[in-house]
């Protein structure tokens, strides 16, 4: 499921460079502020086969063009 979401976001980024730029900036902002963290390889190795990650995706508001959340 997570891999399918990743591939979907990657395809959308390939089709829309503006979305890719905004999404990358937003994710970097979340990482800098500490609202998110990158998954480390050790998270996968010590998981006993069960992991949970919060899915994320870019959302735009028609009333705020150019702003991604």
BAFI-3210 file (N, C-alpha, C; in Angstrom, 3 decimals, decimal comma, padded with zeros to 6 digits):
// residues 69
n [1|2|3|4|5|6|7|8|9|10|11|12|13|14|15|16|17|18|19|20|21|22|23|24|25|26|27|28|29|30|31|32|33|34|35|36|37|38|39|40|41|42|43|44|45|46|47|48|49|50|51|52|53|54|55|56|57|58|59|60|61|62|63|64|65|66|67|68|69]
n.u [000,822|001,878|003,953|002,554|001,307|003,581|004,571|002,445|002,535|005,056|004,601|002,773|004,401|006,200|004,529|003,733|005,715|005,571|003,960|005,676|007,846|006,608|005,641|008,013|009,253|007,391|007,546|010,244|010,076|008,421|010,168|012,306|011,051|010,481|008,096|007,850|009,705|012,450|012,311|014,403|016,790|017,116|014,630|013,123|014,470|014,168|011,489|009,838|008,184|005,929|004,894|003,955|003,082|002,299|000,293|000,891|000,074|-000,103|-002,219|-004,349|-005,975|-008,707|-009,386|-007,040|-004,843|-001,809|-000,848|000,214|-000,750]
n.v [-001,189|001,303|001,561|001,769|004,257|005,883|005,518|006,629|009,346|009,982|009,706|011,768|013,933|013,766|014,441|017,019|019,538|021,857|021,115|019,178|020,734|022,343|020,373|019,139|021,284|021,641|019,172|019,277|021,487|020,441|018,483|020,079|021,566|019,571|018,227|015,952|012,968|011,333|007,947|005,582|003,041|001,236|001,267|-000,401|-002,811|-003,594|-004,114|-006,357|-007,106|-005,488|-002,319|001,114|003,916|007,310|008,265|010,619|013,330|015,703|018,531|020,815|024,005|025,405|028,043|029,181|029,467|027,975|027,383|024,782|022,179]
n.w [000,000|000,871|-000,941|-003,311|-002,966|-002,933|-005,564|-006,954|-006,149|-007,153|-009,922|-010,299|-009,710|-011,821|-013,945|-013,278|-012,748|-011,164|-009,010|-007,962|-007,089|-005,105|-003,345|-002,515|-001,191|000,881|002,287|003,096|004,776|006,819|007,818|008,740|010,773|012,536|012,494|011,098|010,345|008,746|007,746|009,150|008,210|010,281|011,494|009,901|010,125|012,790|013,180|013,397|011,343|011,408|010,725|010,951|009,191|008,800|006,193|003,556|001,423|-001,220|-001,080|-002,633|-002,412|-003,944|-003,514|-002,777|-004,836|-005,948|-003,457|-001,460|000,705]
ca.u [000,000|002,755|004,706|001,611|001,173|004,835|004,602|001,426|003,060|006,164|004,032|002,190|005,528|006,731|003,587|003,533|006,917|005,201|003,537|006,879|008,611|005,856|005,583|009,359|009,432|006,529|008,119|011,466|009,630|007,982|011,363|013,054|010,299|010,351|006,748|008,004|011,090|012,720|012,396|015,762|016,864|016,957|013,197|012,642|015,150|013,715|010,040|009,112|007,227|004,793|005,247|002,860|003,513|001,207|000,354|000,856|-000,136|-000,275|-003,593|-004,455|-007,250|-009,057|-009,438|-005,664|-004,037|-000,360|-000,480|000,087|-000,725]
ca.v [000,000|002,480|001,643|002,242|005,701|006,505|005,521|007,573|010,699|010,167|009,924|013,109|014,868|013,717|015,135|018,412|020,025|022,858|020,326|018,537|021,749|022,714|019,215|018,979|022,369|021,370|018,062|019,783|022,349|019,543|017,859|021,108|021,945|018,419|017,672|014,654|012,484|010,320|006,585|005,041|001,619|000,470|001,145|-001,555|-004,021|-003,949|-003,929|-007,625|-007,220|-004,577|-000,901|002,014|005,248|008,204|008,613|012,044|013,653|017,137|018,978|022,226|024,650|026,220|029,446|029,625|028,865|028,003|026,988|023,345|021,812]
ca.w [000,000|000,943|-002,196|-004,322|-002,747|-003,365|-007,027|-007,404|-005,953|-008,099|-011,254|-010,319|-009,767|-013,188|-014,822|-012,874|-012,055|-010,158|-007,852|-007,413|-006,358|-003,905|-002,446|-001,954|-000,224|002,029|003,055|003,738|005,872|007,899|008,394|009,470|011,970|013,417|012,406|010,438|010,357|007,732|008,272|009,098|007,876|011,522|011,756|009,149|010,591|014,132|013,199|013,527|010,243|011,538|010,744|010,638|008,795|008,459|004,771|003,262|000,024|-001,423|-001,281|-003,004|-002,152|-005,111|-003,103|-002,547|-005,904|-005,767|-002,097|-001,247|002,122]
c.u [000,873|003,522|003,813|001,410|002,412|004,893|003,598|001,913|004,199|005,650|003,447|003,290|006,142|005,847|003,521|004,734|006,618|004,745|004,752|007,683|007,914|005,827|006,935|009,629|008,627|007,101|009,405|011,125|009,191|009,176|012,151|012,376|010,147|008,957|006,746|009,463|011,243|012,812|013,814|015,717|016,650|015,483|012,629|013,225|014,623|012,199|009,238|008,012|006,046|005,298|004,009|003,436|002,285|001,309|000,280|000,678|-000,392|-001,720|-003,564|-005,865|-007,547|-009,105|-008,050|-004,755|-002,542|000,095|-000,778|000,107|-000,800]
c.v [001,263|002,662|002,173|003,758|006,441|006,605|006,517|009,016|010,975|010,427|011,330|014,164|014,910|014,505|016,636|018,923|021,068|022,169|019,708|019,525|022,115|021,598|019,006|020,047|022,100|020,253|018,489|020,686|021,497|018,897|018,858|021,482|020,791|017,811|016,294|014,238|011,423|008,959|006,073|003,552|000,768|000,322|-000,097|-002,856|-004,501|-003,939|-005,198|-007,750|-006,274|-003,144|-000,085|003,379|006,058|008,571|010,128|012,230|015,147|017,488|020,455|022,720|025,563|027,706|030,033|028,997|029,017|027,587|025,503|023,079|020,326]
c.w [000,000|-000,363|-003,318|-004,202|-003,240|-004,886|-007,603|-007,280|-006,927|-009,507|-011,368|-010,402|-011,160|-014,153|-014,545|-012,077|-010,970|-008,867|-007,173|-006,578|-005,044|-002,876|-001,766|-000,903|001,047|002,899|003,762|004,922|007,070|008,595|009,238|010,781|012,964|013,425|011,753|010,559|009,279|008,408|008,083|008,765|009,122|011,905|011,080|009,690|011,937|014,265|013,456|012,481|010,324|011,671|010,432|010,338|008,432|006,984|004,592|001,771|-000,078|-001,728|-001,641|-002,708|-003,340|-004,775|-002,855|-003,600|-005,635|-004,385|-001,915|000,242|002,270]
res [x|x|x|x|x|x|x|x|x|x|x|x|x|x|x|x|x|x|x|x|x|x|x|x|x|x|x|x|x|x|x|x|x|x|x|x|x|x|x|x|x|x|x|x|x|x|x|x|x|x|x|x|x|x|x|x|x|x|x|x|x|x|x|x|x|x|x|x|x]
***
